[in-house]
């Protein structure tokens, strides 16, 4: 092999320059040709499943991808070198609306656009040298992938966990499709930012609520998950214990049911509130004088963001002209539609107790409604005429007939017991979580495998006829769902009677595909089922999952639900998909804007001016890198300029993985210089590496310094990678390199050189997870024929991490006044003799009486004076 390296002679010394373009592609090719990262089930080895959330194939990877995948790659390589059987797969979350929009804009089929993007992004990932087992690659738009999803969907339906019903849904008018609650952000579509509307449609749902209790319970068992993610899931599931109470309308036999956690305050209810989305509200005002204005009120409110509605201080309501009867005292309560009441919680109906609920109090004040005290705090007496806010604390019940004098816990039970006798109430548990609406009125998604027959009704497609594949000849320049226009697809035969039938044209929410892809990775070529159970039993659950916290209450919750359902169907033998979760921070960069040309790319700013028009460019906040604000850096350009190892190293060194990192050109340059420094250190001492392979003795100052630094680095890097403190692991390697540069000038004998060779070999090995290409190259230059990626991770000896010298602190009356360096395990007499002769210490003892001396070996001398 001829090594392509720039060598200069400067003052008689060889100067070697790191040149990643000379060897990075070489090692990527060799890894692939030799299946270095391909893994199979091996029951003799402990497995380790490392997984980063699969990307959407948008066409180009961004720095967020690079950071996420670099973190996972360090861990995967490290665990494999420690002897574990590591699976590290990659695939593509390939369905979704962007592909369909691209088809409209570019007159290109979504499949062509998607697979072209996959090929491009796969090439980009390979150029970064990630240790993926590409034999396990999946694309969720492949019919051989989603046919198993269709099979499971039918099984869910048979078990009553999938159903169809008419429902008010979140509708994006721009995307022309339904959005799950989790996909509505501040009242806007998460994809296009259009204002979301409410629309009544026939929709498919999955009964995730059937698993609400278990999903909640297991958040307390997932010890390897960040607490903030678990808290978000607990809040989203939103379990509340209370009662359902039935109120009758005064002018009809209709009733409305309220869920409340405070049945003890029922005597204080003075009006009823309904959500604008409540299915009853339009019927209540239909044909009355209130209809016109009421419908306008409803329309205006449902357009608003739900978070704003609940947080908005201005309470808005509309009187329906109807009344209900309070079941405990038979008083008439006026019924209002209110902006702050949502269908997402409880029943969408609220018994308003303004004296003891802050929002009800504000509403009552706004509309001059009565306020009735039913809980009095101890030691004071509330007066509804002088109250300026609701009282929500504890106390004894008043104005509540037989409940007077009880505390609220006792009163809750009593109210439920009394009303239950007349079937007017029952104890109840409520969840904020709602069933998962999975219908989407778009083309580029997995078809829902059902047909509609006039004779047999709705019927599932036979398993042998799966997959129901998407038709290829589709017109995307139409209103609504393109599948509705494909007659060959829509018109089919009934699987029961063989007669004419129509296909379901809704496709599945793309979160369906990402709820089980990690299972398919275990046996991606399995053609008899969605996965091979033996292989899943070996590889699952995922040991380490890595991805963004933005998926906390969508993907992560749905994946947990899917695993529990498949377990109960007998497919799986475990309860949770991901044992440990890391939510990495975002990559951020400052923004630039020009008053004429808007947001500017970094290379469009020259000397503080817009390169397009010459106007002054205004530097904005440091924000998450995004295409919309153009504060992005192209990993491909960086790769060409610095090499993959530099980008990878910066991605893990700039900050702890869970923190945001601010993009820094200086930081990238610094990582490049460090790799260059390591390269020079090794290459300039390559002869020592090749000649000295014996184990050094721990003798002589230089040898001891080298060996100590090496074992300390092994210890620090090993422990830090295990704790995901990758930035401090890199810092430890940098410290080791500094020590070796100094030691290189002091190699006096063969033992020093053997120690130096041992340390250089160790340096190359512990660098391998971070900068694998240069590590492989240096490993080969040292005369090794194996792959460094397959080398054994070095072990440290604790005794060599301990210095011969230690620092002993001197305290006088509890304050640190001095410190001294002594040989380890120095005796008390030796230490005290030195300390008490020191001029600085003596200056604190002048004209004082030394009354006590405390000696703690290798740590402390404490002197007490008066």
ZAMARGU-4260 file (C-alpha; in steps of 0.2 Angstrom, whole numbers, plus 5000, padded with zeros to 4 digits):
<rodrens>
0) 5000/5000/5000 | 5006/5017/4996 | 5001/5029/5009 | 4995/5046/5002 | 5002/5058/5015
5) 5009/5075/5014 | 5026/5075/5021 | 5036/5091/5022 | 5054/5094/5029 | 5054/5109/5041
10) 5071/5112/5050 | 5076/5094/5047 | 5060/5087/5054 | 5047/5077/5046 | 5030/5086/5046
15) 5015/5075/5043 | 4998/5082/5038 | 4981/5074/5042 | 4973/5071/5025 | 4956/5062/5028
20) 4951/5062/5009 | 4966/5050/5007 | 4958/5036/5017 | 4940/5038/5023 | 4931/5031/5008
25) 4944/5017/5008 | 4939/5011/5026 | 4920/5013/5022 | 4922/5002/5007 | 4932/4989/5017
30) 4920/4989/5031 | 4906/4985/5019 | 4916/4972/5009 | 4920/4963/5025 | 4903/4964/5033
35) 4911/4972/5048 | 4894/4978/5055 | 4883/4964/5050 | 4876/4954/5065 | 4867/4938/5068
40) 4859/4930/5083 | 4872/4922/5094 | 4865/4915/5110 | 4883/4913/5117 | 4884/4932/5118
45) 4875/4946/5127 | 4866/4956/5114 | 4865/4975/5114 | 4852/4984/5103 | 4857/5002/5099
50) 4844/5012/5089 | 4842/5030/5083 | 4825/5036/5078 | 4823/5032/5059 | 4823/5048/5048
55) 4811/5054/5036 | 4819/5054/5018 | 4818/5072/5014 | 4833/5071/5003 | 4847/5077/5013
60) 4853/5074/5031 | 4856/5089/5042 | 4867/5092/5057 | 4853/5086/5069 | 4854/5069/5060
65) 4873/5069/5062 | 4873/5073/5080 | 4860/5060/5084 | 4868/5046/5074 | 4886/5051/5080
70) 4880/5048/5098 | 4873/5031/5093 | 4888/5026/5083 | 4900/5030/5098 | 4890/5019/5109
75) 4887/5005/5096 | 4906/5003/5092 | 4910/5004/5111 | 4898/4991/5116 | 4904/4979/5102
80) 4923/4982/5107 | 4917/4977/5124 | 4912/4960/5117 | 4893/4962/5116 | 4884/4957/5100
85) 4878/4974/5094 | 4864/4977/5082 | 4864/4994/5075 | 4851/4996/5061 | 4845/5010/5050
90) 4829/5013/5039 | 4817/5026/5033 | 4800/5032/5039 | 4795/5034/5021 | 4777/5038/5020
95) 4770/5055/5023 | 4763/5071/5016 | 4779/5080/5010 | 4781/5066/4997 | 4764/5070/4990
100) 4766/5088/4990 | 4783/5086/4981 | 4773/5076/4968 | 4761/5090/4965 | 4775/5103/4964
105) 4787/5093/4953 | 4776/5082/4943 | 4785/5067/4951 | 4777/5052/4959 | 4779/5051/4978
110) 4788/5034/4976 | 4801/5040/4964 | 4804/5055/4975 | 4805/5045/4991 | 4817/5031/4984
115) 4828/5044/4976 | 4829/5053/4993 | 4833/5037/5002 | 4847/5033/4990 | 4854/5050/4992
120) 4853/5050/5011 | 4860/5033/5012 | 4875/5038/5003 | 4877/5053/5014 | 4876/5042/5030
125) 4889/5030/5022 | 4901/5044/5019 | 4900/5048/5038 | 4906/5030/5042 | 4891/5025/5054
130) 4892/5007/5059 | 4875/5002/5052 | 4870/4984/5048 | 4863/4989/5031 | 4857/4971/5028
135) 4843/4976/5040 | 4837/4992/5031 | 4818/4994/5029 | 4808/5007/5020 | 4791/5009/5028
140) 4783/5013/5011 | 4788/4995/5004 | 4772/4985/5002 | 4782/4970/5010 | 4783/4981/5025
145) 4766/4988/5027 | 4757/4972/5022 | 4761/4966/5040 | 4754/4982/5047 | 4738/4979/5038
150) 4737/4961/5045 | 4739/4968/5062 | 4726/4981/5059 | 4713/4968/5054 | 4718/4958/5070
155) 4715/4974/5080 | 4698/4976/5072 | 4694/4958/5076 | 4698/4961/5095 | 4688/4977/5096
160) 4704/4988/5097 | 4701/4996/5080 | 4684/5004/5076 | 4676/5017/5065 | 4665/5031/5070
165) 4659/5048/5066 | 4669/5061/5075 | 4674/5079/5076 | 4692/5079/5070 | 4706/5092/5068
170) 4706/5096/5050 | 4720/5105/5041 | 4713/5114/5026 | 4730/5116/5017 | 4735/5097/5019
175) 4717/5092/5017 | 4719/5078/5030 | 4715/5074/5048 | 4727/5078/5062 | 4729/5069/5078
180) 4728/5080/5094 | 4746/5078/5096 | 4749/5085/5078 | 4741/5101/5082 | 4753/5114/5089
185) 4746/5130/5096 | 4731/5128/5085 | 4741/5125/5069 | 4746/5111/5058 | 4763/5104/5064
190) 4767/5102/5045 | 4762/5117/5036 | 4757/5129/5051 | 4739/5132/5044 | 4725/5136/5056
195) 4717/5119/5061 | 4698/5118/5059 | 4685/5106/5067 | 4676/5094/5055 | 4665/5080/5057
200) 4670/5064/5048 | 4669/5046/5048 | 4686/5040/5055 | 4696/5025/5061 | 4702/5024/5078
205) 4713/5013/5089 | 4708/5010/5107 | 4724/5016/5115 | 4713/5021/5130 | 4711/5002/5134
210) 4729/5003/5139 | 4729/5020/5148 | 4731/5012/5165 | 4746/5001/5160 | 4754/5015/5150
215) 4753/5026/5165 | 4759/5012/5177 | 4774/5008/5167 | 4780/5026/5167 | 4786/5022/5185
220) 4795/5007/5179 | 4805/5015/5165 | 4821/5019/5175 | 4832/5022/5160 | 4820/5036/5153
225) 4822/5055/5156 | 4810/5060/5170 | 4804/5075/5159 | 4798/5063/5145 | 4789/5052/5158
230) 4781/5067/5166 | 4775/5073/5149 | 4768/5056/5145 | 4759/5055/5163 | 4752/5072/5159
235) 4746/5067/5142 | 4738/5051/5149 | 4730/5062/5163 | 4722/5051/5175 | 4709/5058/5186
240) 4699/5050/5199 | 4681/5057/5203 | 4663/5054/5198 | 4651/5055/5183 | 4635/5064/5188
245) 4620/5065/5177 | 4610/5081/5175 | 4592/5082/5168 | 4586/5096/5157 | 4571/5105/5163
250) 4561/5105/5146 | 4565/5087/5140 | 4570/5070/5145 | 4588/5073/5139 | 4602/5072/5151
255) 4620/5077/5151 | 4634/5069/5160 | 4648/5078/5169 | 4664/5071/5175 | 4671/5080/5191
260) 4685/5076/5203 | 4676/5087/5216 | 4658/5079/5218 | 4659/5086/5236 | 4656/5104/5229
265) 4640/5099/5220 | 4629/5110/5231 | 4639/5125/5225 | 4636/5122/5207 | 4627/5137/5200
270) 4628/5135/5181 | 4632/5122/5168 | 4646/5124/5154 | 4648/5114/5138 | 4662/5113/5126
275) 4658/5121/5109 | 4663/5104/5101 | 4650/5095/5112 | 4639/5084/5101 | 4624/5091/5111
280) 4626/5110/5109 | 4619/5112/5091 | 4603/5102/5095 | 4601/5113/5111 | 4600/5129/5101
285) 4592/5122/5085 | 4576/5131/5080 | 4578/5143/5094 | 4581/5162/5094 | 4599/5157/5100
290) 4603/5147/5085 | 4611/5160/5073 | 4622/5168/5086 | 4626/5152/5094 | 4632/5144/5078
295) 4643/5159/5075 | 4650/5158/5093 | 4654/5139/5091 | 4663/5142/5074 | 4673/5156/5081
300) 4679/5147/5096 | 4683/5130/5088 | 4695/5139/5076 | 4705/5145/5091 | 4720/5136/5098
305) 4715/5124/5112 | 4729/5129/5123 | 4724/5148/5121 | 4706/5144/5125 | 4711/5136/5142
310) 4724/5148/5147 | 4715/5164/5140 | 4710/5175/5155 | 4695/5182/5146 | 4681/5169/5148
315) 4669/5169/5134 | 4652/5161/5135 | 4635/5159/5126 | 4619/5156/5134 | 4609/5142/5126
320) 4592/5146/5133 | 4592/5129/5142 | 4593/5124/5160 | 4597/5108/5169 | 4593/5102/5187
325) 4606/5100/5200 | 4602/5082/5207 | 4606/5086/5225 | 4595/5101/5228 | 4584/5103/5212
330) 4590/5120/5208 | 4589/5126/5190 | 4606/5129/5182 | 4608/5139/5166 | 4618/5130/5152
335) 4631/5140/5143 | 4644/5136/5129 | 4661/5141/5136 | 4677/5144/5127 | 4688/5136/5140
340) 4679/5119/5141 | 4686/5106/5129 | 4680/5089/5124 | 4698/5083/5127 | 4695/5081/5145
345) 4680/5072/5154 | 4664/5073/5145 | 4665/5090/5138 | 4653/5096/5151 | 4657/5105/5167
350) 4647/5108/5183 | 4653/5126/5187 | 4656/5129/5205 | 4663/5147/5204 | 4667/5149/5223
355) 4679/5135/5222 | 4686/5135/5204 | 4697/5149/5197 | 4691/5149/5179 | 4672/5146/5184
360) 4674/5161/5196 | 4681/5172/5182 | 4666/5166/5171 | 4653/5170/5184 | 4660/5187/5186
365) 4660/5190/5168 | 4642/5185/5166 | 4635/5190/5183 | 4631/5173/5188 | 4628/5167/5206
370) 4643/5162/5217 | 4639/5150/5232 | 4651/5145/5246 | 4651/5127/5250 | 4668/5125/5258
375) 4674/5136/5272 | 4692/5137/5277 | 4696/5135/5295 | 4697/5151/5305 | 4689/5162/5292
380) 4673/5165/5284 | 4671/5168/5265 | 4658/5180/5258 | 4653/5178/5240 | 4650/5197/5239
385) 4668/5202/5244 | 4678/5187/5236 | 4691/5193/5223 | 4696/5175/5218 | 4690/5157/5220
390) 4695/5148/5236 | 4702/5131/5231 | 4709/5125/5247 | 4704/5113/5261 | 4690/5116/5274
395) 4673/5110/5280 | 4658/5109/5270 | 4644/5122/5272 | 4627/5126/5263 | 4627/5108/5258
400) 4613/5100/5269 | 4618/5083/5276 | 4636/5086/5270 | 4639/5101/5282 | 4653/5099/5293
405) 4662/5085/5283 | 4679/5087/5276 | 4679/5085/5257 | 4686/5067/5256 | 4671/5061/5267
410) 4659/5072/5257 | 4665/5065/5240 | 4660/5047/5245 | 4644/5053/5253 | 4638/5062/5237
415) 4642/5047/5226 | 4633/5035/5238 | 4618/5046/5239 | 4616/5049/5220 | 4620/5031/5215
420) 4604/5025/5223 | 4595/5035/5210 | 4607/5030/5196 | 4612/5049/5195 | 4630/5046/5199
425) 4644/5034/5199 | 4663/5034/5204 | 4673/5035/5189 | 4691/5037/5182 | 4694/5048/5168
430) 4709/5050/5156 | 4714/5065/5146 | 4721/5052/5133 | 4709/5049/5119 | 4708/5035/5106
435) 4721/5037/5092 | 4713/5043/5076 | 4723/5035/5062 | 4713/5039/5047 | 4721/5051/5034
440) 4714/5057/5018 | 4730/5056/5008 | 4738/5045/4995 | 4755/5042/5002 | 4752/5030/5017
445) 4747/5012/5020 | 4730/5008/5014 | 4717/5003/5027 | 4713/4985/5022 | 4694/4986/5022
450) 4680/4986/5009 | 4662/4991/5009 | 4649/4979/5002 | 4630/4984/5000 | 4626/4966/5005
455) 4639/4962/5018 | 4643/4979/5025 | 4661/4983/5030 | 4673/4968/5028 | 4692/4966/5031
460) 4702/4960/5016 | 4708/4942/5017 | 4725/4939/5023 | 4731/4930/5008 | 4726/4946/4998
465) 4738/4957/5007 | 4746/4969/5004 | 4733/4981/4998 | 4745/4990/4988 | 4744/5008/4983
470) 4740/5011/4965 | 4754/5019/4954 | 4743/5029/4942 | 4736/5043/4952 | 4731/5061/4948
475) 4738/5072/4962 | 4732/5088/4955 | 4714/5085/4962 | 4705/5091/4977 | 4704/5079/4992
480) 4711/5062/4993 | 4719/5056/4976 | 4714/5038/4980 | 4696/5043/4978 | 4699/5046/4959
485) 4707/5029/4955 | 4692/5018/4950 | 4703/5003/4948 | 4708/5004/4966 | 4691/5009/4973
490) 4681/4997/4964 | 4684/4979/4970 | 4675/4963/4976 | 4668/4958/4993 | 4679/4945/5001
495) 4663/4937/5009 | 4650/4936/4994 | 4661/4941/4979 | 4650/4955/4974 | 4654/4972/4970
500) 4662/4982/4984 | 4671/4999/4987 | 4688/5000/4995 | 4692/5011/5010 | 4702/5025/5003
505) 4708/5032/5020 | 4727/5028/5023 | 4735/5026/5040 | 4743/5039/5050 | 4762/5037/5047
510) 4765/5035/5066 | 4758/5017/5063 | 4773/5013/5053 | 4785/5020/5066 | 4776/5011/5080
515) 4784/4994/5076 | 4799/4996/5064 | 4811/4992/5078 | 4803/4975/5078 | 4805/4972/5059
520) 4824/4977/5060 | 4826/4960/5070 | 4821/4950/5055 | 4818/4961/5040 | 4818/4947/5027
525) 4805/4937/5036 | 4791/4933/5024 | 4779/4923/5035 | 4775/4936/5047 | 4779/4954/5053
530) 4795/4947/5061 | 4803/4931/5067 | 4798/4928/5085 | 4814/4919/5090 | 4825/4933/5083
535) 4814/4947/5091 | 4815/4937/5108 | 4834/4938/5106 | 4836/4956/5101 | 4822/4965/5109
540) 4819/4976/5119 | 4830/4990/5112 | 4844/4993/5125 | 4847/5011/5120 | 4835/5022/5110
545) 4841/5039/5105 | 4830/5053/5097 | 4821/5070/5100 | 4810/5074/5115 | 4797/5081/5102
550) 4792/5063/5100 | 4788/5061/5119 | 4769/5060/5117 | 4767/5054/5100 | 4779/5041/5093
555) 4785/5035/5110 | 4768/5033/5117 | 4761/5024/5102 | 4776/5013/5101 | 4773/5008/5119
560) 4755/5005/5115 | 4759/4994/5100 | 4771/4983/5110 | 4758/4980/5123 | 4745/4976/5110
565) 4756/4964/5101 | 4761/4956/5118 | 4743/4952/5122 | 4741/4945/5105 | 4755/4933/5108
570) 4767/4940/5097 | 4779/4947/5110 | 4785/4942/5127 | 4790/4958/5134 | 4781/4974/5140
575) 4791/4989/5134 | 4800/4992/5118 | 4814/5004/5124 | 4824/5000/5140 | 4834/5016/5140
580) 4830/5033/5131 | 4842/5047/5127 | 4834/5063/5120 | 4848/5073/5112 | 4848/5092/5112
585) 4846/5102/5096 | 4860/5109/5085 | 4858/5128/5085 | 4866/5143/5076 | 4863/5162/5075
590) 4851/5168/5061 | 4855/5182/5049 | 4842/5193/5040 | 4841/5206/5027 | 4827/5219/5025
595) 4827/5216/5006 | 4831/5197/5005 | 4824/5190/5021 | 4833/5176/5030 | 4851/5173/5024
600) 4861/5157/5023 | 4878/5159/5032 | 4888/5160/5016 | 4876/5174/5010 | 4883/5186/5024
605) 4900/5194/5020 | 4908/5206/5032 | 4891/5209/5040 | 4882/5213/5024 | 4870/5204/5013
610) 4880/5197/4998 | 4864/5198/4987 | 4860/5217/4989 | 4874/5224/4999 | 4862/5229/5013
615) 4867/5227/5031 | 4863/5210/5038 | 4855/5209/5055 | 4862/5196/5066 | 4847/5187/5076
620) 4845/5175/5090 | 4854/5158/5091 | 4840/5146/5086 | 4838/5128/5081 | 4845/5125/5064
625) 4830/5126/5051 | 4828/5127/5032 | 4815/5141/5035 | 4827/5152/5044 | 4842/5147/5033
630) 4853/5145/5049 | 4859/5128/5042 | 4876/5120/5039 | 4878/5107/5025 | 4886/5091/5032
635) 4891/5087/5015 | 4901/5103/5012 | 4909/5100/5030 | 4913/5082/5026 | 4923/5088/5010
640) 4932/5101/5020 | 4936/5093/5036 | 4932/5074/5034 | 4919/5064/5043 | 4929/5061/5059
645) 4930/5080/5062 | 4911/5082/5060 | 4907/5067/5071 | 4920/5072/5085 | 4913/5090/5085
650) 4895/5083/5087 | 4899/5074/5103 | 4912/5085/5110 | 4903/5102/5109 | 4891/5098/5124
655) 4883/5084/5134 | 4872/5074/5122 | 4855/5080/5131 | 4860/5098/5129 | 4859/5110/5114
660) 4875/5113/5105 | 4878/5130/5097 | 4887/5128/5080 | 4904/5135/5081 | 4917/5136/5066
665) 4930/5138/5079 | 4924/5122/5088 | 4925/5112/5071 | 4942/5119/5067 | 4948/5114/5085
670) 4942/5096/5082 | 4951/5095/5066 | 4967/5102/5073 | 4966/5089/5087 | 4964/5074/5075
675) 4978/5082/5065 | 4988/5082/5082 | 4985/5064/5086 | 4989/5059/5068 | 5006/5068/5069
680) 5010/5060/5086 | 5007/5043/5080 | 5015/5044/5063 | 5030/5052/5069 | 5032/5038/5081
685) 5027/5024/5070 | 5043/5015/5071 | 5041/5014/5090 | 5024/5007/5088 | 5030/4994/5076
690) 5045/4988/5086 | 5039/4989/5104 | 5025/4976/5107 | 5031/4970/5124 | 5021/4974/5140
695) 5031/4988/5149 | 5037/4988/5167 | 5030/5001/5179 | 5047/5009/5183 | 5055/5025/5179
700) 5047/5042/5180 | 5043/5043/5161 | 5036/5025/5160 | 5026/5028/5176 | 5019/5045/5169
705) 5014/5037/5152 | 5006/5021/5160 | 4996/5031/5173 | 4990/5043/5160 | 4985/5029/5149
710) 4975/5019/5163 | 4967/5035/5169 | 4961/5039/5151 | 4954/5021/5149 | 4945/5022/5165
715) 4938/5040/5162 | 4933/5036/5144 | 4925/5019/5148 | 4915/5026/5162 | 4910/5042/5153
720) 4904/5033/5137 | 4894/5021/5148 | 4886/5037/5156 | 4884/5045/5139 | 4895/5059/5145
725) 4904/5059/5128 | 4910/5076/5128 | 4920/5073/5144 | 4927/5056/5137 | 4934/5066/5122
730) 4942/5078/5135 | 4950/5064/5144 | 4958/5058/5127 | 4964/5076/5124 | 4972/5076/5141
735) 4981/5059/5137 | 4987/5066/5121 | 4995/5081/5130 | 5004/5070/5142 | 5010/5059/5127
740) 5017/5074/5118 | 5027/5079/5133 | 5033/5061/5136 | 5039/5059/5118 | 5053/5071/5122
745) 5059/5060/5137 | 5060/5042/5131 | 5076/5036/5138 | 5076/5017/5137 | 5067/5003/5129
750) 5055/5002/5144 | 5050/5020/5141 | 5047/5016/5122 | 5037/5000/5126 | 5026/5011/5138
755) 5024/5024/5124 | 5020/5011/5111 | 5007/5003/5123 | 5000/5020/5126 | 4999/5025/5107
760) 4990/5008/5104 | 4978/5012/5118 | 4975/5030/5111 | 4971/5023/5094 | 4959/5010/5101
765) 4949/5022/5113 | 4948/5035/5099 | 4940/5022/5087 | 4922/5024/5092 | 4923/5043/5090
770) 4935/5045/5075 | 4934/5027/5067 | 4942/5031/5050 | 4958/5039/5057 | 4959/5026/5070
775) 4958/5012/5057 | 4972/5021/5046 | 4984/5023/5061 | 4980/5005/5066 | 4985/4999/5049
780) 5001/5010/5048 | 5006/5002/5065 | 5007/4986/5055 | 4990/4978/5061 | 4980/4968/5048
785) 4964/4967/5058 | 4950/4980/5060 | 4952/4992/5075 | 4933/4991/5075 | 4934/4973/5080
790) 4948/4976/5093 | 4945/4972/5111 | 4941/4987/5122 | 4956/4990/5134 | 4954/4987/5152
795) 4962/4998/5166 | 4971/4993/5181 | 4965/5004/5196 | 4982/5003/5204 | 4989/5012/5189
800) 4976/5026/5190 | 4983/5031/5207 | 4996/5044/5208 | 5012/5042/5219 | 5009/5060/5225
805) 4993/5067/5233 | 4988/5085/5239 | 4984/5087/5257 | 4973/5102/5262 | 4977/5112/5278
810) 4962/5120/5287 | 4963/5132/5301 | 4947/5134/5311 | 4938/5126/5297 | 4945/5138/5283
815) 4957/5131/5270 | 4973/5141/5272 | 4986/5130/5262 | 4989/5114/5253 | 5004/5103/5251
820) 5010/5089/5240 | 5016/5073/5249 | 5020/5055/5244 | 5005/5045/5245 | 5002/5037/5262
825) 5014/5049/5270 | 5014/5046/5289 | 5006/5059/5301 | 5022/5064/5309 | 5030/5068/5292
830) 5015/5078/5286 | 5013/5088/5303 | 5032/5092/5304 | 5031/5100/5286 | 5015/5109/5289
835) 5020/5116/5306 | 5036/5123/5299 | 5028/5132/5284 | 5029/5151/5286 | 5012/5153/5278
840) 5004/5141/5291 | 5014/5149/5305 | 5007/5166/5301 | 4990/5160/5305 | 4996/5153/5322
845) 5005/5169/5328 | 5000/5174/5346 | 4987/5159/5346 | 4986/5143/5355 | 4985/5127/5345
850) 4973/5117/5354 | 4969/5102/5342 | 4977/5094/5327 | 4967/5082/5316 | 4975/5071/5303
855) 4966/5062/5289 | 4978/5051/5279 | 4980/5057/5261 | 4967/5070/5263 | 4967/5083/5277
860) 4976/5092/5291 | 4964/5102/5302 | 4971/5114/5315 | 4960/5122/5329 | 4967/5137/5337
865) 4961/5150/5350
</rodrens>
